């Protein structure tokens, strides 16, 4: 059974930084995506950043240059370094792992961690 445990959320002032971590336990396919989504009140969940097992990354336009996604494959952990945080980054952040098979994939989700950017 795959489980994702997130940590690192909290309250930070505008311009500050936070680092989110997501520890993945259980078996996932070697071909996978690891990343982060966020959901603000009244809005749909949106992809923030993704890191593929092939080594590529992609970001939501509004976080490019401020957020960095990274992964530690040996420890099955994915991180999101968030710098220059803005009030509009306030949301619940969810870790996501997509385990990709030949014909299908399975998505796994963390429980979510609150990030609040406010003075």
Secondary structure, 3 states (H helix, E strand, C coil): CCEEEEECCEEECCCCCEEEEEEEECCCCCCEEEEEEEECCCCCCEEEEEEECCCCEEECHHHCCCEEEEEECCCCEEEEEECCCCHHHCEEEEEEEEEECCCCEEEEECCCEEEEECC
